[in-house]
Amino acid sequence: MGTADWFGVSKDGDATQKWQRKSLRHCSMRYGRLKPQVIREMDLSSQDNISLTSTETPPPLYVPSSIVDPLARGRAFRMVEEVDGYSVPQTPVTPGAASLCSFTSSRSGLNRLPRRRKRESVAKMSFRAAAALVKGRSLRENATLRRMQRRSFTPASFMEEDVVDLPDELDTSFFARVRTCPRLLISSQGTPGPPKVPLRQEVVSVNGQRRGQRIVVPVKKLFAREKRPYGLGMVGKLTNRTYRKRIDSYVKRQIEDMDDHRPFFTYWITVVHLLITILAVCIYGIAPVGFSQHETVDSVLRNKGVYENVKFVQQENFWVGPSSEALIHLGAKYSPCMRQDQQVHDLIRDKRDIERDSACCVRNDRSGCLQTSEEECSSTLAVWVKWPGPPSTPQLEGRDRQYGSVCHQDPRICLEPASVAPHEWPDDITKWPVCTRYNTGNHTNLPHIDCTITGRPCCIGTKGRCEITSREYCDFMKGYFHEEATLCSQVHCMDDVCGLLPFLNPEIPDQFYRLWLSLFLHAGILHCMVSVCFQMTILRDLEKLAGWLRISIIYILSGITGNLASAIFLPYRAEVGPAGSQFGILACLFVELFQSWQILAQPWRAFIKLLCVVLFLFAFGLLPWIDNFAHIFGFISGFFLSFAFLPYISFGRMDMYRKRLQIIVFLVVFLGLFAGLVVLFYVYPIKCDWCELLTCIPFTDKFCEKYDLNAHLH
């Protein structure tokens, strides 16, 4: 019987079929593809054999899976590429009945199997991992979704059925790794099937590792975001703050459900601060560095036509940045540019009263003339041409003018604007317009017109001071020289000092937008670096908790409130930087501590540590050129706003209602505080002399500089 089976002449149908398959397989691999007629006949005989066999044997428990030839040529026959899902260890496949065969060659089967896709680049896989993390999905969820969108059919679960069968002794695929879908259980009536247990782990074989698995883990670690624990944060970790050992499950669920936010506002405000600081330093340069005043002495041609030794005094900037005049021009907080300051207005009015009684001082040789008062005009070397004394005095409505003369300006020779009825120039010279076109002539026989003018208006300093002086002296004092004007009353020095958008009324400053514009400026490079370090640590950590919208509201409103208070108590000091905003953010740390008081271990110790840090920063604000009023009111306003906008956890229904009421109360309190500061700034301005002690303690006579109106800084 064994010899008959070996030579294929046995009467057993199964053995004969196996021998014929072996021989046809050998012919197919050696001489090429078989004829379709032979394949069809063998398929029919094989099916008949299967049907006979199935009637004699009981039905199997599981549906047989397809058979894979582990000795066939080509890698695709030995291991099929995984398209979807998790990879698990494969069990040996042993069929319960005779397998079907297409009797095709190995090359034909290789062409019909799914082809391996081209291996993706590392950059593409890294970009896909980053995109998945931004969207909040895991890497495998993103890959599965991408595959399902790419095809409209179910992923292949079985191998193609045109793979050549194997002998019986090799039917258990020991080294073939074939993905199979879950086998369908054929259970009889009343026999419950096995419970469906989802597979939670992924077991990957060494030879069958998923492509890209090596790069996924490092990329995932690179873009992984550690969730910010509520009540702890970066400051909590630095101060060794911990949770209590026992926390209610309801509270713990609220903490776990809190979402982490990306710090978009922190990155945006930091980039803006850096760009503006770089541009300001590049355009306006760097002022002398130090803590006192810098003096420059030089010999300059003055308005009297002689050289004099003059001194220019400039406040030093220890932040390594532009001067105070440049910062005001950029948009610093400066009260005289934001409202009509009464003291500045009185100074300008006194200057106009003196100028109203002035006249043109003409030298005897007509070599020069200057608009001065009678006391400043030499009686021996010059003549003070004062109307109505000279016979050349012009008339107004039949009477001689009482005020004048004005060097290089006269109603009789100005063509535009012309002094003709009913638009005649008034008698008061401080109300004369600027003449833009003259009646050009060689000689007018008017001494104040035919002379060479040696001085014109120049705006010096930051408090609206105007002088009739030479261009050389004006440039040395870094002032604004007006070549077109002849009187100080014809220029508006505060408009020149403040810059930015011109005032709607030249007499009334109205640049209220400096309250928030100064939040984006810095006094220098060091000042900007301090802000960047604070924002990339404290502000970034809190924005992960609250989100960009809430933290931006607290940041901007705290800064505006702090600047408004500083403008009230230190009106003549130029102040830039987000000092009030930063202390408002520090107030958020206290509010977060109070909101999480019940879940922290040793909350009093955490409060004392945080209080010591803030008190040290307030003490640091007592140094010169650091605005403590912005710190104090920024902290207060940030404290109120934090209760209203920061997320919180509740410890019961009553606690939730209490915190909702708390939001409304603190919002009303903040609005009341802000409205009170607005009234004090615009309606009832106050002057507080002792308030300077809160921002700078005079340890020595020159330690704190005076910032009142009468301080001659220039």
C-alpha positions in Angstrom: 0.0 0.0 0.0 2.9 2.4 0.8 4.6 1.7 -2.5 1.3 2.3 -4.4 0.8 5.6 -2.6 4.4 6.6 -3.4 4.0 6.0 -7.2 0.4 7.4 -7.3 -1.4 4.2 -8.4 -3.3 3.7 -5.2 -7.1 3.3 -5.3 -7.5 5.8 -2.5 -9.0 9.0 -4.0 -7.4 11.4 -1.6 -4.0 10.0 -2.1 -4.5 10.1 -5.9 -5.6 13.7 -5.8 -2.6 14.7 -3.7 -0.2 13.0 -6.1 -1.8 14.7 -9.1 -1.5 18.1 -7.3 2.2 17.5 -6.6 2.8 16.5 -10.2 0.9 19.5 -11.6 2.6 21.8 -9.2 6.0 20.5 -10.4 5.0 20.9 -14.0 3.6 24.4 -13.4 6.8 25.6 -11.7 9.2 24.0 -14.2 7.5 24.4 -17.6 5.1 27.3 -17.0 1.4 28.1 -16.6 -1.1 25.2 -17.0 -3.9 25.3 -19.5 -7.2 26.7 -18.2 -9.0 23.4 -19.1 -6.8 21.3 -16.9 -7.2 23.7 -14.0 -11.0 23.7 -14.4 -11.2 19.9 -14.5 -9.0 19.6 -11.4 -11.2 22.2 -9.6 -14.3 20.2 -10.3 -12.8 16.9 -9.2 -11.5 18.7 -6.1 -14.9 20.1 -5.2 -16.5 16.7 -5.6 -14.0 15.2 -3.3 -14.6 17.9 -0.8 -18.4 17.3 -0.9 -17.9 13.6 -0.3 -15.5 14.2 2.5 -17.8 16.7 4.2 -20.7 14.2 4.3 -18.6 11.7 6.1 -17.1 14.0 8.7 -18.9 16.2 11.3 -19.0 20.0 10.7 -15.9 21.7 12.1 -16.2 24.2 15.0 -14.5 27.0 13.1 -14.5 28.0 9.4 -11.2 27.1 7.9 -9.0 29.9 6.8 -6.9 30.0 3.6 -3.6 28.2 3.4 -0.3 29.9 2.8 2.7 28.3 1.1 5.7 29.2 3.3 8.1 27.7 0.7 6.8 29.6 -2.3 9.1 32.0 -4.0 9.0 35.7 -3.1 8.6 37.5 0.2 5.0 38.2 -0.4 4.2 34.5 0.0 6.0 34.3 3.3 4.7 37.4 5.1 1.8 39.6 4.1 2.0 43.3 4.8 -0.3 44.5 7.6 -2.6 47.1 6.3 -4.7 47.9 9.4 -5.1 47.2 13.1 -2.9 45.9 15.8 -0.5 43.0 15.2 -0.9 40.0 17.4 1.0 36.6 17.6 -0.4 34.3 14.9 -1.4 30.7 15.7 -0.6 27.8 13.4 -3.2 27.3 10.8 -4.4 23.7 10.4 -7.3 23.2 8.1 -10.3 21.0 9.1 -10.9 19.8 5.5 -9.3 19.7 2.1 -8.2 23.1 0.9 -9.1 24.7 -2.4 -6.3 25.4 -4.9 -6.1 27.3 -8.1 -3.1 25.5 -9.4 -1.4 28.6 -10.6 2.3 29.3 -10.6 4.1 31.1 -7.8 4.8 34.0 -10.1 1.1 34.4 -10.8 0.2 34.3 -7.1 2.9 36.9 -6.4 1.4 39.3 -8.9 -2.1 39.0 -7.5 -1.1 39.6 -3.9 -1.2 43.2 -2.4 1.9 45.0 -3.3 4.1 46.6 -0.6 3.8 50.4 -0.6 6.9 52.6 -0.8 8.4 53.2 2.6 7.6 56.7 3.8 10.2 59.2 4.7 11.1 60.2 8.3 10.1 63.8 7.7 6.6 62.8 6.5 6.0 60.5 9.4 7.2 63.1 11.8 4.9 65.7 10.3 1.9 63.3 10.5 2.7 62.6 14.1 2.8 66.3 15.0 -0.5 66.9 13.1 -2.2 64.1 15.0 -1.1 65.5 18.4 -2.3 69.0 17.4 -5.7 67.6 16.6 -5.9 65.7 19.9 -5.8 62.2 18.4 -3.5 59.3 19.0 -1.1 58.3 16.3 -2.8 55.0 15.5 -6.3 56.6 15.5 -5.0 59.0 12.9 -3.5 56.3 10.8 -6.7 54.2 10.9 -8.8 57.2 9.9 -6.5 58.0 7.0 -6.7 54.4 5.7 -10.5 54.3 5.9 -10.7 57.6 4.0 -8.3 56.3 1.3 -10.4 53.2 0.3 -14.0 52.4 0.1 -13.8 48.6 0.7 -13.1 46.5 3.8 -9.4 45.7 4.3 -8.4 42.3 3.1 -8.5 39.6 5.8 -7.5 36.5 3.9 -4.8 35.7 1.4 -5.6 35.3 -2.2 -6.8 31.8 -3.0 -4.4 31.3 -5.8 -1.6 30.3 -3.6 -0.3 26.8 -4.2 -1.1 24.2 -1.4 1.5 22.5 0.6 2.0 18.9 1.6 0.3 17.7 4.7 3.5 17.6 6.7 4.0 21.3 6.1 0.4 22.4 6.6 1.0 24.0 10.0 2.6 27.4 9.1 5.3 27.6 11.7 7.1 30.6 10.2 4.4 32.1 8.0 2.9 35.2 9.6 -0.5 35.7 8.1 -3.0 38.3 9.3 -6.4 36.8 9.7 -9.6 38.4 10.8 -11.5 37.1 13.8 -12.9 33.7 13.0 -16.6 33.3 12.9 -17.9 31.0 15.5 -20.5 28.4 14.3 -22.5 27.6 17.4 -25.5 25.3 17.6 -28.9 26.3 19.0 -28.7 27.0 22.8 -24.9 27.0 22.9 -23.7 30.5 23.8 -20.6 31.8 22.1 -17.5 32.9 23.8 -17.5 36.4 25.2 -16.0 39.2 23.1 -13.0 40.6 24.9 -11.3 43.6 23.2 -7.6 43.3 22.8 -6.0 46.1 24.7 -2.3 45.3 24.2 -0.2 45.2 21.1 2.3 42.4 20.8 4.7 42.8 17.8 6.9 40.0 16.6 10.5 40.8 15.9 10.4 40.0 12.1 6.9 41.4 11.7 7.3 44.8 13.3 5.1 47.5 11.9 6.8 49.9 9.6 7.5 53.2 11.2 7.2 51.8 14.7 10.8 52.9 15.6 10.2 56.5 14.6 6.8 56.8 16.3 8.0 56.5 19.8 10.7 59.2 19.7 8.4 61.6 17.8 5.6 61.0 20.3 7.9 61.8 23.2 9.1 64.9 21.4 5.6 66.3 20.9 4.1 64.9 24.1 2.4 67.5 26.4 2.4 66.9 30.0 -0.9 67.9 31.5 -0.8 70.8 33.9 -2.2 69.7 37.3 -4.7 72.1 38.7 -3.5 73.9 41.8 0.1 73.0 41.3 1.6 74.2 38.0 5.2 75.3 37.6 5.3 77.4 40.8 3.7 74.6 42.8 6.4 72.2 41.6 9.2 74.7 42.5 7.7 75.2 46.0 7.1 71.4 46.5 3.3 71.8 46.6 1.4 68.4 46.6 -2.2 67.1 46.7 -3.8 65.6 49.8 -3.7 61.8 50.0 -7.5 61.5 49.9 -9.5 63.5 47.4 -13.2 63.1 46.7 -13.9 61.3 43.5 -16.2 64.1 42.3 -13.4 66.6 42.6 -10.9 64.2 41.1 -13.1 63.8 38.1 -13.3 67.6 37.6 -9.5 67.8 37.7 -9.1 65.0 35.2 -11.7 66.6 32.9 -9.9 69.9 32.7 -8.4 70.6 29.3 -4.9 71.7 28.6 -4.6 74.7 26.3 -1.7 75.8 24.1 -0.1 79.1 25.0 -0.8 80.9 21.8 -1.1 84.4 23.5 2.2 83.9 25.3 4.1 83.2 22.1 2.4 86.1 20.3 3.0 88.7 23.0 6.6 87.6 23.4 7.3 87.8 19.7 5.7 91.3 19.5 7.8 92.5 22.5 11.0 91.3 20.9 10.3 92.8 17.5 9.3 96.2 18.9 12.3 96.4 21.2 14.7 95.6 18.4 13.1 98.2 16.1 13.1 100.9 18.9 16.8 100.3 19.6 17.8 100.3 15.9 15.8 103.5 15.1 16.4 105.7 18.3 19.6 104.3 19.5 20.8 103.7 23.1 20.8 106.4 25.7 23.7 106.7 28.3 23.6 103.8 30.6 23.5 104.4 34.3 21.3 105.4 37.3 21.9 109.2 37.4 22.0 112.1 34.9 24.4 112.4 32.0 25.8 115.9 31.3 27.2 117.1 28.0 29.0 120.5 27.7 29.9 122.2 24.4 30.4 125.6 22.8 27.4 126.4 20.7 26.3 129.5 18.7 23.4 131.1 20.5 20.7 133.5 19.4 22.8 136.6 20.1 25.4 135.6 17.4 28.1 134.6 19.9 29.4 131.2 21.0 28.5 130.1 24.6 29.2 127.1 26.7 25.9 125.3 27.2 25.1 122.1 29.1 22.7 119.4 28.1 21.4 117.1 30.9 19.9 113.7 30.0 18.5 111.1 32.2 20.5 107.8 32.0 18.8 104.5 31.2 20.1 101.5 33.1 17.9 99.2 31.0 20.1 99.7 28.0 17.6 101.3 25.7 16.3 104.6 24.1 16.0 107.9 26.0 12.8 109.0 27.8 12.0 111.5 24.9 12.2 108.6 22.4 10.0 106.4 24.6 7.4 109.2 24.8 7.5 109.5 21.0 6.9 105.8 20.7 3.9 105.7 23.0 5.0 105.5 26.6 2.5 106.3 29.4 2.8 110.1 29.9 0.0 112.1 31.4 0.5 115.4 29.6 0.0 113.6 26.3 -3.2 111.9 27.5 -5.1 114.8 29.0 -4.9 118.6 29.4 -2.5 118.8 32.3 -3.2 122.0 34.3 0.4 122.7 35.2 1.6 122.2 31.7 -1.2 124.4 30.5 -0.3 127.1 33.0 3.4 127.0 31.9 2.4 127.5 28.2 0.0 130.3 29.2 2.7 132.1 31.1 5.0 131.9 28.2 2.4 133.4 25.9 1.8 136.3 28.3 5.5 137.1 28.2 5.6 136.8 24.4 2.5 139.1 24.0 4.6 142.0 25.4 7.7 141.1 23.5 9.1 142.9 20.4 11.8 142.5 17.8 15.3 143.4 19.1 17.2 144.7 16.0 21.0 145.3 16.1 22.2 148.7 15.2 24.0 147.4 12.1 21.0 145.4 11.0 23.1 142.2 11.1 20.6 140.3 13.2 17.3 140.5 15.0 15.6 138.4 17.6 12.2 138.3 19.3 12.8 139.1 23.0 11.5 141.0 25.9 12.8 144.5 26.8 15.0 143.2 29.6 16.9 140.8 27.2 17.5 143.4 24.5 20.7 145.4 24.8 20.0 149.2 24.9 23.5 150.1 23.5 24.0 147.5 20.8 20.4 147.1 19.6 17.0 148.8 19.3 13.9 147.3 20.7 11.2 148.0 18.1 8.0 148.1 20.2 4.7 149.3 18.8 3.0 151.8 18.9 6.2 153.9 19.4 7.8 153.9 16.0 6.2 155.9 13.2 6.0 152.8 11.1 3.4 151.3 13.4 0.6 149.6 11.4 -3.0 150.4 12.2 -6.0 148.2 12.9 -9.5 149.7 12.5 -8.1 153.2 12.4 -6.0 152.8 15.6 -2.4 151.9 16.1 -1.6 148.4 17.0 -0.6 148.0 20.7 1.3 144.7 20.5 4.3 144.0 18.3 6.5 144.2 16.4 7.4 140.6 15.3 10.7 139.8 13.6 10.2 138.9 9.9 6.4 139.1 10.1 4.0 142.0 9.5 0.4 142.1 8.4 1.3 144.6 5.6 3.7 142.3 3.7 2.1 138.9 4.2 0.2 137.7 1.2 -1.0 134.3 2.6 -3.0 134.5 4.8 -3.6 138.1 4.0 -4.7 140.5 6.7 -7.7 142.1 4.9 -11.2 142.9 6.1 -13.1 141.1 7.4 -10.2 138.7 8.2 -7.7 141.1 9.6 -5.1 139.8 12.0 -5.9 140.6 15.7 -3.9 143.0 17.7 -2.7 140.2 20.0 0.4 138.8 18.3 0.1 135.5 20.1 -3.0 134.9 17.9 -1.2 135.6 14.6 -1.1 132.8 12.1 2.0 131.5 10.4 2.7 133.5 7.2 3.4 131.1 4.3 4.0 133.7 1.5 5.5 137.1 1.7 5.6 140.1 -0.6 9.2 139.7 -1.8 11.0 143.0 -2.0 14.6 144.2 -1.5 13.8 146.8 1.2 10.6 147.6 3.0 12.1 150.3 5.2 10.8 148.3 8.1 13.6 147.5 10.6 12.1 144.3 11.9 11.7 143.0 8.3 14.9 144.0 6.6 17.1 142.4 9.3 18.5 138.9 9.4 16.6 136.8 11.9 18.8 134.8 14.3 16.3 132.8 16.2 13.1 130.9 15.7 10.9 128.7 18.0 12.4 125.5 19.4 10.5 123.0 21.5 12.9 121.6 24.2 12.3 118.9 26.7 9.2 116.9 27.4 7.0 119.5 29.2 6.1 121.9 26.4 8.9 124.4 26.9 9.6 126.7 23.9 12.5 129.1 23.3 13.3 131.5 20.5 16.9 130.4 19.7 19.3 129.3 16.9 19.1 126.0 15.1 22.6 125.0 16.4 21.4 125.3 20.0 18.1 123.6 19.3 19.9 120.6 17.7 22.4 120.4 20.6 19.5 120.3 23.1 17.7 117.6 20.9 14.7 119.9 20.4 12.2 120.4 17.6 13.2 123.5 15.5 10.4 125.3 13.6 11.8 127.1 10.6 8.4 128.2 9.4 7.3 130.0 12.6 8.4 133.3 14.2 6.6 133.0 17.6 6.3 130.2 20.2 2.5 130.8 20.2 2.5 129.6 16.6 3.7 126.1 17.5 2.3 123.3 19.7 5.2 121.8 21.5 3.2 119.1 23.2 2.2 117.8 19.8 5.9 117.6 18.9 6.8 115.9 22.1 4.0 113.3 22.1 4.2 112.3 18.4 1.9 109.5 17.2 -1.5 110.7 16.0 -2.0 114.5 16.1 -4.5 115.9 18.7 -8.0 116.6 17.5 -7.6 120.0 19.3 -4.0 121.1 19.3 -4.6 122.7 22.7 -6.0 119.6 24.3 -4.0 116.3 24.3 -6.1 113.2 23.9 -3.9 110.2 23.4 -5.7 108.0 25.9 -4.6 104.9 23.8 -1.2 105.1 25.5 -2.8 103.2 28.4 -2.5 99.9 26.4 0.0 100.9 23.8 2.8 101.2 26.4 2.2 97.5 27.3 4.0 96.5 24.1 7.1 98.8 24.7 10.1 98.3 26.9 12.7 100.7 28.3 15.6 98.6 26.9 17.1 95.3 26.1 17.4 94.1 29.7 13.8 95.2 30.4 12.6 93.1 27.5 14.6 90.1 28.6 13.0 90.2 32.0 9.6 90.3 30.5 10.4 87.4 28.1 11.6 85.2 30.9 8.5 85.9 33.0 6.1 85.3 30.1 7.8 82.1 29.0 7.5 80.6 32.5 4.7 82.0 34.6 2.4 83.3 31.9 2.9 80.3 29.7 2.1 78.0 32.6 -1.1 79.8 33.5 -2.3 80.0 29.9 -2.2 76.2 29.7 -4.7 76.2 32.5 -7.0 79.1 31.4 -6.6 79.4 27.7 -5.5 82.3 25.5 -8.8 84.3 25.7 -9.1 84.4 29.5 -5.4 85.0 30.1 -5.3 87.8 27.5 -8.2 89.5 29.2 -6.5 89.4 32.6 -3.2 90.5 31.1 -4.4 93.5 29.1 -7.0 94.8 31.6 -4.5 94.5 34.5 -1.9 96.4 32.5 -4.3 99.2 31.6 -5.5 99.6 35.2 -1.9 99.7 36.5 -0.9 102.3 33.9 -4.0 104.4 34.7 -3.1 104.5 38.4 0.5 105.3 37.5 -0.6 108.2 35.3 -2.6 109.6 38.2 0.1 109.5 40.9 3.2 110.0 38.7 1.9 112.1 35.8 5.3 113.5 34.6 7.1 110.3 34.4 7.4 108.3 31.1 6.6 104.7 31.9 6.7 101.7 29.5 6.4 97.9 29.9 3.8 95.4 31.0 4.6 95.8 34.8 0.9 96.0 35.7 0.1 93.0 33.5 2.8 90.9 35.0 1.7 91.5 38.6 -1.9 90.8 37.5 -0.7 87.4 36.3 1.0 86.9 39.7 -2.3 87.6 41.3 -3.7 84.6 39.3 -1.3 82.3 41.3 -3.0 83.4 44.6 -6.4 82.9 43.2 -5.6 79.5 41.9 -4.2 78.6 45.4 -7.4 79.8 47.1 -9.6 77.9 44.7 -7.7 74.7 45.3 -7.2 75.2 49.0 -9.2 72.1 50.0 -7.3 69.6 47.8 -3.7 70.7 48.7 -1.5 69.4 51.5 -0.3 72.2 53.7 -1.9 75.1 51.8 -0.7 77.6 54.4 2.9 76.8 53.7 2.3 77.3 50.0 0.6 80.7 50.7 3.5 81.9 52.8 6.0 81.0 50.1 4.1 82.8 47.4 3.5 85.8 49.6 7.3 86.1 50.3 8.0 86.2 46.5 5.5 88.9 45.8 6.6 91.1 48.7 10.2 90.8 47.5 9.0 92.0 44.0 7.1 94.9 45.6 10.3 95.9 47.6 12.3 95.8 44.4 9.8 98.4 43.0 11.1 100.9 45.6 14.3 101.3 43.4 14.4 104.4 41.1 12.8 104.1 37.6 10.6 101.2 38.6 6.9 102.0 38.8 5.4 100.5 42.0 2.0 102.0 41.4 1.6 100.0 38.3 2.6 96.9 40.3 0.1 97.5 43.1 -2.9 98.4 41.0 -2.1 95.7 38.4 -2.0 93.1 41.2 -5.3 94.3 42.7 -7.1 94.4 39.3 -5.6 91.0 38.3 -6.8 89.6 41.6 -10.4 90.6 40.9 -10.3 89.5 37.3 -8.8 86.1 38.2 -11.8 85.2 40.4 -14.0 86.1 37.4 -12.2 84.4 34.5 -10.0 81.6 35.9 -11.5 78.1 35.8 -12.3 76.6 39.1 -13.4 73.3 40.7 -16.5 73.0 42.9 -16.9 71.0 46.1 -20.6 70.5 46.0 -23.7 72.2 44.7 -23.7 75.1 47.2 -20.0 75.7 46.5 -20.8 75.9 42.8 -23.5 78.5 43.4 -21.2 80.5 45.7 -18.5 80.7 43.1 -20.9 81.8 40.4 -22.0 84.6 42.6 -18.4 85.3 43.3 -17.7 85.9 39.6 -20.4 88.5 39.4 -19.3 90.3 42.6 -15.6 90.6 41.6 -16.5 91.8 38.1 -18.6 94.6 39.6 -15.8 95.4 42.0 -13.3 95.7 39.2 -15.6 97.9 37.1 -16.0 100.2 40.1 -12.2 100.4 40.6 -11.6 101.2 37.0 -14.4 103.8 36.9 -13.0 105.5 40.0 -9.5 105.7 38.5 -10.9 107.2 35.3 -12.7 109.9 37.3 -9.6 110.7 39.2 -7.6 111.0 36.0 -9.9 113.1 33.8 -12.4 114.8 36.1 -10.8 115.4 39.5 -7.1 115.1 39.0 -5.2 114.9 42.3 -1.6 115.8 43.3 0.0 113.6 45.9 3.5 114.6 46.9 4.1 111.8 49.4 3.0 109.2 47.0 6.5 109.2 45.4 7.7 107.4 48.6 5.8 104.3 47.5 7.8 104.0 44.2 11.2 105.3 45.4 12.7 105.7 48.9 15.3 108.5 49.0 18.2 106.8 50.8 20.5 109.6 49.5 19.9 113.1 48.2 20.4 112.0 44.6 19.1 108.5 44.8 15.5 109.4 43.7 15.2 111.9 40.9 12.4 114.5 41.0 9.7 114.1 38.3 7.7 117.2 39.0 7.1 119.9 36.5 9.8 122.3 37.8 12.6 119.7 37.6 15.0 120.9 35.0 16.1 117.7 33.3 17.1 119.5 30.1 
